[in-house]
Amino acid sequence: MDALGLEKNGYELPVTQEQIGDATGLTAVHVNRMLGLLEEKKLIRRERHRFHILDVTGLHEAGDFNSAYLHGQTILGDV
């Protein structure tokens, strides 16, 4: 989030779950379930269009995130 200039505790995302689904190739139902799961695991909290990040490390782990991707570094792993 630092690399993207986002606030540490959250951000506004003024889109619907249907729009997120359209952008990602997922159904609105699946988006809803996954956001609910992230809330259940206490990784995020939602208030209308505002997302509060409660556990950045947990989100990284849940999404198998590697910050090298943001910096254009080659990521080597199992192929």
N, C-alpha and C positions, 0 to 999 in steps of 0.2 A: 504494500500500500504506500510505503514511503516513496518507492520508485515512481509510482503513478501520481503522487501528490495528493492522495486522498487523506481525509482526516483519520486519525488513529482509531477513534471510537465509532465511526460509522459514516454513512453517506446517504444521499438522496438518490433513489432510483425510480424516477417517475414513469414506469412502464408496468403493464399488466403481466400476469403470469402467462397469458395467451401470447403476448408479444415476445416474452422471453422464450417460450416454447417455439414460436415461429423462427426466431433468430438462431436457435440451437438445434432445431430439428426434433424437438421433443413435444409431447402433448402437454397441455395446460395442467392436466391431472397429474402427470409425472412431475412437472415442475413444482406443483403444490405439495406433493408427497415428499419430495427431496428437501424443499425449504422447511417443511414441517419436521423432517428428520434432523436437519441441522439445528433447528430450535430445540427439539427434544434432547439433543446431545449437548445443549447449552453452548453451541458454537456461535450462534447469532440470535438476535432478537429483532422482530419486525414491528414497526409502528407505521401503519399505512404504507407510504412509499419510502420510509427511512429504515435502513438496515443498520443495526448496531452490531459491531464485531465484538464478541465476548471472549473468543479464544483464537487468536491468529495462528498459533502453532497447531492447534487442533484442526483448523481449516486447511492448513498446508498438508497435514497428514491425511485428512479426509479426501482431498483432491489430488494426492500424490504430486504435490507442487514442488518444482525445483526452480529456485530463483535464477539460476544460470540462464534460463529461457529468456528472461527479461533483458539480459545484457548481451544477447547474441552469442553466447559461448556455446561451444559444441557440448552436447550432453551425451555421454557414452553410457550405455547400459546394455541389458540383455537384448539381443536382436533376434 
